Amino acid sequence: MEIKVPEVGESVVEALVAKWHKNDGDRVEKDEPLCEIETDKITLEINAEAGGVLRVAVPAGTTVKIGSVIGTIEEGGVTEEKGAPAEAKASEEKSAAPPPAAPPPARHVLPAERKAAREKEVNVEKKPEPAPVVRSEEQAPYAAVPAGKEERVTRRPMTPIRKRIAERLLSARRDTAMLTSFNEADMGKVMELRRKYGEEFQRRHGVKLGFMPFFVKAVVEALREFPAVNSRIDGDDIVSHDFYDIGIAVSGEKGLVVPVLRDADRLRFAEIEKGIEGFVEKIRTNRLAIADLEGGTFTITNGGVFGSLMSTPILNPPQSAVLGMHAVQDRPVARDGKVVIRPMMYLALSYDHRLIDGREAVLFLKKVKEHIEEPEELLLDV
């Protein structure tokens, strides 16, 4: 039975065989994970369609075309010739192998030599090997790395996902007139609502009540008032969206991905939390589909989960704006002529100035702030 790279989307033409979970010759069972395949957008697992012996045809780290055969499963086979147990064969190979050569005796080193060696980063117990002779025309562009440190440099190819992330970041910088506006929000009332309703919310819906549903709802209401922020540029046209598909940036093992909550204006708080939780689980188990990533009109990213106090989020093309959330920090602020300590969060809105004027961007962010600071009537939906 052939193991082929599956089709995962019309725009995907090749994939990286990222990792084999089994070795060549291993016995596998039906539905057991065989390998991870990584494209420029997603990572997915290929499972065994039948039990048998795995024969790996393409090693990990190889990029292949969609539909390529990367291995086979010999149904009903055995892993060793004539059914010999793998342990017995390994034992025979071990006994037949020559004993390892004894290491050369270390020479006696004087204390003064050790001090000088530490300063020069040299192992004085080994005889120094002559440096290789390199002709000038063979020197690489990175030959400035000191010869003594060359062995501590690791070089590996970029994965398809990392390449795609790099391309999109460069595109956002190169092809847009990106600016960022900042504000801050008092998170006191949102935190109080979470304390008041959090336990009941989790009991009823099976998920915790976090900050993200409040921000999704606040963003949707602000987008209604400032539709240019929910638009994009297509050639010489402005495309306005009369729907609210909100991308939520999620950090995965292979990099940041932005799955999309469809029609977020119609979602209740619990549906938003469950949707995000579902995306996190899909990313963890390599089941995220390309359809999960396509078509967002606006993005929210939360650097605060990693402790970021303030940052400049970068646009997610072709979208025209992205909201950055940050860590909540107790800070002194003025209230009614008095200095009080309040839980504050810095907010950042990056936007494409070709489409969105500074006034619209500032007022949009101010509207998000207002909804977060007064969430009872507008946002409470637990």
Secondary structure as the mmCIF struct_conf table of DSSP 4:
data_model
#
loop_
_struct_conf.conf_type_id
_struct_conf.id
_struct_conf.beg_label_comp_id
_struct_conf.beg_label_asym_id
_struct_conf.beg_label_seq_id
_struct_conf.end_label_comp_id
_struct_conf.end_label_asym_id
_struct_conf.end_label_seq_id
STRN STRN1 GLU A 2 LYS A 4
HELX_LH_PP_P HELX_LH_PP_P1 VAL A 5 GLU A 7
TURN_TY1_P TURN_TY1_P1 GLU A 10 SER A 11
STRN STRN2 GLU A 14 TRP A 20
BEND BEND1 HIS A 21 LYS A 22
TURN_TY1_P TURN_TY1_P2 ASP A 24 GLY A 25
STRN STRN3 ARG A 27 VAL A 28
TURN_TY1_P TURN_TY1_P3 LYS A 30 ASP A 31
STRN STRN4 PRO A 33 GLU A 38
BEND BEND2 ASP A 40 LYS A 41
STRN STRN5 THR A 43 ASN A 47
BEND BEND3 GLU A 49 ALA A 50
STRN STRN6 GLY A 52 VAL A 56
BEND BEND4 ALA A 57 VAL A 58
TURN_TY1_P TURN_TY1_P4 ALA A 60 GLY A 61
STRN STRN7 THR A 62 LYS A 65
TURN_TY1_P TURN_TY1_P5 ILE A 66 GLY A 67
STRN STRN8 VAL A 69 GLU A 74
TURN_TY1_P TURN_TY1_P6 GLU A 75 GLY A 76
BEND BEND5 THR A 79 GLU A 80
HELX_RH_3T_P HELX_RH_3T_P1 GLU A 81 GLY A 83
HELX_RH_AL_P HELX_RH_AL_P1 ALA A 86 ALA A 96
BEND BEND6 ALA A 97 ALA A 97
HELX_LH_PP_P HELX_LH_PP_P2 PRO A 98 HIS A 108
HELX_RH_AL_P HELX_RH_AL_P2 PRO A 111 LYS A 120
TURN_TY1_P TURN_TY1_P7 GLU A 121 GLU A 121
TURN_TY1_P TURN_TY1_P8 VAL A 124 GLU A 125
BEND BEND7 LYS A 126 LYS A 126
HELX_LH_PP_P HELX_LH_PP_P3 LYS A 127 VAL A 133
HELX_RH_3T_P HELX_RH_3T_P2 SER A 136 GLU A 138
TURN_TY1_P TURN_TY1_P9 PRO A 141 ALA A 144
BEND BEND8 VAL A 145 VAL A 145
HELX_RH_3T_P HELX_RH_3T_P3 ALA A 147 ARG A 152
HELX_LH_PP_P HELX_LH_PP_P4 PRO A 157 THR A 159
HELX_RH_AL_P HELX_RH_AL_P3 PRO A 160 ASP A 175
BEND BEND9 THR A 176 THR A 176
STRN STRN9 MET A 178 ASP A 186
HELX_RH_AL_P HELX_RH_AL_P4 GLY A 188 HIS A 205
BEND BEND10 GLY A 206 VAL A 207
BEND BEND11 PHE A 211 PHE A 211
HELX_RH_AL_P HELX_RH_AL_P5 MET A 212 GLU A 225
HELX_RH_3T_P HELX_RH_3T_P4 PRO A 227 ASN A 230
STRN STRN10 SER A 231 ASP A 234
TURN_TY1_P TURN_TY1_P10 GLY A 235 ASP A 236
STRN STRN11 ASP A 237 SER A 240
BEND BEND12 ASP A 242 PHE A 243
STRN STRN12 ILE A 246 ILE A 248
STRN STRN13 VAL A 250 GLY A 252
TURN_TY1_P TURN_TY1_P11 GLU A 253 LYS A 254
STRN STRN14 GLY A 255 VAL A 257
STRN STRN15 VAL A 260 LEU A 261
TURN_TY1_P TURN_TY1_P12 ARG A 262 ASP A 263
HELX_RH_3T_P HELX_RH_3T_P5 ALA A 264 ARG A 266
HELX_RH_AL_P HELX_RH_AL_P6 PHE A 269 ARG A 284
TURN_TY1_P TURN_TY1_P13 THR A 285 ASN A 286
HELX_RH_3T_P HELX_RH_3T_P6 ILE A 290 ASP A 292
TURN_TY1_P TURN_TY1_P14 LEU A 293 LEU A 293
BEND BEND13 GLU A 294 GLU A 294
BEND BEND14 THR A 297 THR A 297
STRN STRN16 PHE A 298 ASN A 302
HELX_RH_3T_P HELX_RH_3T_P7 GLY A 303 PHE A 306
TURN_TY1_P TURN_TY1_P15 GLY A 307 GLY A 307
BEND BEND15 LEU A 309 MET A 310
HELX_LH_PP_P HELX_LH_PP_P5 PRO A 313 LEU A 315
TURN_TY1_P TURN_TY1_P16 PRO A 317 PRO A 318
BEND BEND16 SER A 320 SER A 320
STRN STRN17 ALA A 321 MET A 325
STRN STRN18 VAL A 328 ARG A 335
TURN_TY1_P TURN_TY1_P17 ASP A 336 GLY A 337
STRN STRN19 LYS A 338 ASP A 352
TURN_TY1_P TURN_TY1_P18 HIS A 353 LEU A 355
BEND BEND17 ILE A 356 ILE A 356
HELX_RH_AL_P HELX_RH_AL_P7 GLY A 358 GLU A 373
BEND BEND18 GLU A 374 GLU A 374
HELX_RH_AL_P HELX_RH_AL_P8 GLU A 376 LEU A 379
#
